[in-house]
């Protein structure tokens, strides 16, 4: 369905339809393409982000550092941000109650953010083969070069605890079905079997419907 809508959108633009009118044309007969037919969710508050602040396409990800599916999705999302300079990725914590160390890992990531090293800690937490115990989290903090005394203090701070709880509250209000949960420009991304491939298709359709000018792929760069 997504492929069909992309083809239709491109054909309309080629035929002279203004980009801002593409969505109206696609939906005038009552058939709505997948992304826009969903309710748009607006997430307030600050959160760690990668990519241009004014990017036309924003992915908000809710994830759990002990979730295997989140771990598998993380490098794919990192690659997308590096590939597409018109894309921004925003991370929000949604530690699941049945994951023993997930809440502590979320606080650790936000404590690292206080020292400007959220994404370095994010990478270590998701790539670690060891259980995310308190001792191992401290070892990861040392590995990424954090001030350990400040890190320990920040992990237990009211500001960090509130930041994680605020993310969780927003996730519950959005009625998340699990992790990872992605929202593309406020619309929830649902996929069947091919996470990476379907996400690329969804992003392509989003650009067509926005009328956003496609930009060349960025040159490969080293991830943090």
N, C-alpha and C positions, 0 to 999 in steps of 0.2 A: 504493500500500500504506500509506504513512504517513497519508494522508487517511482511509483506512478505519479505521485504528487509533485516530486521534483521535476520530472519530465514535463508535466503540465505547466508548472510554474515557469520553467525555462522557455517553453513554447509561447506562453503569453507575453513574456518580456520581448522575445524575438519578434513577435507580431506587432509590437508597439505599445503594449500595455505598460503603464507606468508602474515601477516597482511597488509604490505605496498602494496600488489598486489590485495587485495580484491576489491578495487574500480574499477580497470581495468577489473577484471573478471565480476563484476556486470554490467559493461557498454559496454562490447565488442560487444554485439549484438544490440547496439543502444538504449537500455532501461536504462534510468538514474534514480536512486532513488531520492526522493524529495529534500533532502538538497543540494547535490552537483550540481544539474542541474541549480541552481540559480547563478546569478552573486554575487561574493564575494565583500562586501563593507568593506573598511578599514577606521576606525574612528581614527583621530589623536587627539593629545592633552590629557592632564590629566583629570581625572574625578574620583569621589568617587567610590571606589570598595570594595567588600568583597570577601574573599577567597584567595587562594594562588596566588602570583604574576605570577608564572610560570604554572598555571593550564592549562591542555591540552584543556579544554573546557571553553569557555568564552561566557557569555550572555551579550550583550549590550542592555539595556532597555532605551527607550525613553518614558518619562511619564509626566503627568500633575497632579499636586497635587489636582486639583478640578475635575478630571475625575473619575466618578464612577467605570468604568471598571479597571482603574489603581489601585484604592483603593481595589477592589476585588482581583486583581492579586498580590498585594504586599505581603500578608502573604504566598501565595503559593510559590513565588520566595524566600522569606526568608527561608521557610522550605526546599526548594531544596538545598540552599547553606549549611544549617546545615546538611542535609542528605548526600550530596556528597562532600567529601573532594578534589575531582579533578575538582571542578567547581568554576569559578569566576563570580561574578555579577558586572557589571559596570553600573552606573546610569548616564543618560544624561537627562537634562531638555528639555521638549518640551511643554511649556505652550501654550494652545490654546487661540486664540484671543478672543473668545466668552465667556471665563471663566474670570469673573471680577477680581478675586484675584489670578489667577494662576501665573502670572508673579512675583507678590510680594512674593508669597510662594516659588517660585523657587529661588529668590534672598535670601530669609530667609534661605533656606536650604544650599546655598553656603556660606552664612555668618557664619552659624553654623560650616561649614566645616573648616573655618579659625581658629576655636577654637577646632578642633578635635572632633566635635560632630555632624557630618553630619547625621549619621545613627540614632542617638537618635532623631534628629529633623525630619528626614524623617518619622520615625515611628509615631511621634506625629501629624505631618501634615496629614498623611493618615488616622489615627485613630480618629481624632477629629470629634465630632458630630456637632461642631459649625462652622459657616461660617468663612473662613480664612481672617477675617478683620485684619487691622493693629494692632488693640488693642489685638485681640486674638492671633495673631502671637507673639506679645511681651510677652503675658502671657505664651505661649508655650516655648519661649526662656528662660524665668525665670524658668519654670518647669524643663528644662533639665540642668539647672545650668550654663547658659551662662553669661558672663560679658555683661550686657545690654548696657552699654555705647559703648563698642567696637562693639557689635552686630549691634547697630543702625548705627554706622559709616560704618561698613563693608557692610551692606545692600545697602547703597547708593554709595559705592565705585566703581570706574571705573573698577577695577579688577573683582568684582563680576558681574557687569552688562555685561562686556565683556564675562565672562565665560558662562553666560546664553545665550547670543546672539550667541556665537560660537556653542553651542549645537543646538540651533534652526536652524542655518545655515546648520549644518551637516544633521539634520533631513530633511530639505527641499531638500538638494542635494540628499538624499537617497530616495526622493519622498515618504515620509511616507503617509499612507492612514488614519492614526488616531493614537490614543493612547489607551492602551500601544502598542508600536511597539518593537518587540524583534528581535535581530540578534544573531544567534548562530554560533560562529566562522566566523562571517561576512556574513552569509546567513540569509535572512529574514525568520522568523518563521510564518507560516500561519496555522491557525487551523479552524476546522469546528464548533464543539460544545463543546468539552471537553478540555478546556484550560490546566488544570493540567495534565490530562491523556495523551493527545497528546504531550505535552511538554516533559514528561518523555520518551515517545516512541522516540521522535526526538533526545533527548540527548543520548539514548541508541544506536540509529543508528549512531550518530556522533562518538561515542566511537568505534563502530565496524569498521567504515570506516577509522578512524585515526589509528587503531591498538593499541589504548591506553589500557593499562592493567587496568581492572576494579579493584577498591579498595573497601574494606569493607565499609559499611555505618558507618558514624561517630556516636559516642554516642550522644544522645540528649544533647543540651546545651542551656543555657538561652539566648534569643535574647536581644539585647540592647533595 
